[in-house]
């Protein structure tokens, strides 16, 4: 991505109301870089459950699963859970079009598996825009994965 297109994405994201500084607001961007970036962790607690709704919501999960067709040598969906302290992965069947069987995915979730949707930055426009915005600010590439875990 050239500098002009990154700057344009930065401007567009700001116009749409969700940009890099919104990730750690109310901490300012200057304080983030001077006090936290590459120095210590920043934990931002929010009382607004819909704060990130413009990026994705539970209503989007079905579509995200449908868009998660495997890339060569890479899983776009993973199902994992801890059993006796060991990480257990579970496979799932693919439908004729190459997409995951959503019923198997949701049954696995109800059986205690965490659903991991990898590479959302390459498949979901709101996440792609935010990822480009973050890359522009941090000056290096990033990737975005979503983890959806059952209660307990």
C-alpha positions as CSV (number, residue, x, y, z in Angstrom):
1,X,0.0,0.0,0.0
2,X,1.5,3.4,-0.9
3,X,1.6,6.3,1.4
4,X,-1.3,8.2,-0.3
5,X,-3.7,5.2,-0.1
6,X,-2.8,4.7,3.5
7,X,-3.5,8.4,4.3
8,X,-6.8,8.1,2.4
9,X,-7.8,5.1,4.5
10,X,-6.9,7.0,7.6
11,X,-9.1,9.9,6.6
12,X,-12.0,7.7,5.6
13,X,-11.9,5.7,8.8
14,X,-11.9,9.0,10.8
15,X,-14.9,10.2,8.8
16,X,-16.7,7.0,9.6
17,X,-16.1,7.4,13.3
18,X,-13.9,4.4,14.1
19,X,-10.2,4.9,13.7
20,X,-6.9,3.9,15.4
21,X,-7.3,6.3,18.4
22,X,-10.7,4.8,19.2
23,X,-9.1,1.5,20.1
24,X,-7.6,3.0,23.3
25,X,-9.8,6.0,23.9
26,X,-10.1,7.8,26.4
27,X,-6.2,7.6,26.4
28,X,-5.0,10.1,23.8
29,X,-2.8,9.0,20.9
30,X,0.1,11.0,22.2
31,X,-0.1,9.3,25.6
32,X,-0.5,5.9,24.0
33,X,2.8,6.3,22.0
34,X,4.7,8.1,24.8
35,X,3.7,5.9,27.8
36,X,2.5,2.5,26.4
37,X,3.6,1.6,22.9
38,X,6.4,-1.0,23.2
39,X,6.7,-0.2,27.0
40,X,3.8,-1.7,28.9
41,X,0.3,-3.0,28.4
42,X,-2.7,-0.8,28.3
43,X,-6.0,-2.2,29.5
44,X,-9.1,-0.2,28.6
45,X,-12.3,-1.2,30.4
46,X,-15.5,-0.3,28.7
47,X,-19.1,-0.2,29.9
48,X,-20.4,0.0,26.4
49,X,-21.0,-3.5,25.0
50,X,-21.6,-2.2,21.5
51,X,-18.5,0.0,21.3
52,X,-17.0,-2.1,18.5
53,X,-20.3,-2.9,16.7
54,X,-19.3,-1.0,13.6
55,X,-16.5,-3.5,13.1
56,X,-18.6,-6.7,13.5
57,X,-21.3,-8.1,15.7
58,X,-22.7,-11.5,16.5
59,X,-25.2,-11.0,13.7
60,X,-22.2,-11.0,11.3
61,X,-20.7,-14.3,12.5
62,X,-22.8,-16.5,10.1
63,X,-21.5,-14.5,7.1
64,X,-18.0,-14.5,8.4
65,X,-18.1,-18.3,8.7
66,X,-19.5,-18.5,5.2
67,X,-16.7,-16.3,3.9
68,X,-14.0,-18.4,5.6
69,X,-13.0,-20.7,2.8
70,X,-9.6,-22.2,3.4
71,X,-6.5,-20.7,1.9
72,X,-3.7,-23.0,0.7
73,X,-1.7,-24.2,3.8
74,X,-3.8,-22.1,6.1
75,X,-6.9,-22.6,8.2
76,X,-9.3,-19.7,8.2
77,X,-11.4,-21.3,10.9
78,X,-10.1,-23.2,13.9
79,X,-12.0,-24.9,16.7
80,X,-10.0,-25.3,19.9
81,X,-10.5,-26.0,23.6
82,X,-8.4,-26.9,26.6
83,X,-8.8,-30.4,27.9
84,X,-6.8,-31.2,31.0
85,X,-4.4,-28.3,30.2
86,X,-3.8,-29.4,26.6
87,X,-5.0,-27.5,23.6
88,X,-7.3,-29.8,21.5
89,X,-8.2,-28.9,17.9
90,X,-11.2,-30.2,16.1
91,X,-11.7,-30.5,12.4
92,X,-14.9,-29.8,10.5
93,X,-16.3,-30.8,7.2
94,X,-16.4,-28.5,4.1
95,X,-19.5,-28.1,2.0
96,X,-19.3,-28.5,-1.8
97,X,-18.6,-24.8,-2.3
98,X,-15.6,-25.1,0.1
99,X,-17.2,-23.3,3.0
100,X,-17.4,-24.7,6.5
101,X,-20.5,-26.6,7.7
102,X,-22.0,-23.9,10.0
103,X,-24.0,-26.5,11.9
104,X,-20.9,-28.4,12.9
105,X,-19.2,-25.1,13.8
106,X,-22.1,-24.1,16.1
107,X,-22.5,-27.6,17.6
108,X,-18.7,-27.5,18.4
109,X,-19.1,-24.1,20.1
110,X,-22.0,-25.5,22.2
111,X,-19.6,-28.4,23.1
112,X,-17.1,-25.9,24.6
113,X,-14.9,-25.2,21.6
114,X,-13.6,-21.7,20.9
115,X,-14.2,-20.5,17.3
116,X,-11.2,-18.7,15.8
117,X,-11.8,-16.8,12.6
118,X,-8.4,-16.1,11.1
119,X,-7.4,-13.3,8.6
120,X,-10.4,-11.2,9.0
121,X,-8.3,-8.2,7.8
122,X,-8.3,-9.9,4.3
123,X,-12.1,-10.8,4.2
124,X,-14.2,-8.2,6.1
125,X,-14.2,-4.6,5.0
126,X,-14.7,-2.9,8.4
127,X,-11.9,-4.9,9.9
128,X,-9.7,-4.4,6.7
129,X,-10.2,-0.6,7.0
130,X,-9.2,-0.6,10.7
131,X,-6.3,-2.9,10.1
132,X,-5.0,-0.5,7.3
133,X,-5.5,2.4,9.7
134,X,-3.5,0.7,12.5
135,X,-0.8,-0.3,10.1
136,X,-0.5,3.3,8.9
137,X,-0.1,4.5,12.5
138,X,2.3,1.8,13.7
139,X,4.2,1.6,10.4
140,X,4.1,-2.2,10.2
141,X,1.8,-5.0,9.0
142,X,-0.8,-6.5,11.3
143,X,-3.3,-9.3,11.1
144,X,-6.7,-9.6,12.7
145,X,-8.3,-12.8,14.1
146,X,-11.6,-13.1,16.0
147,X,-12.0,-15.4,19.0
148,X,-15.5,-16.4,20.1
149,X,-15.5,-18.5,23.2
150,X,-18.4,-20.0,25.0
151,X,-19.1,-19.0,28.6
152,X,-17.0,-20.8,31.2
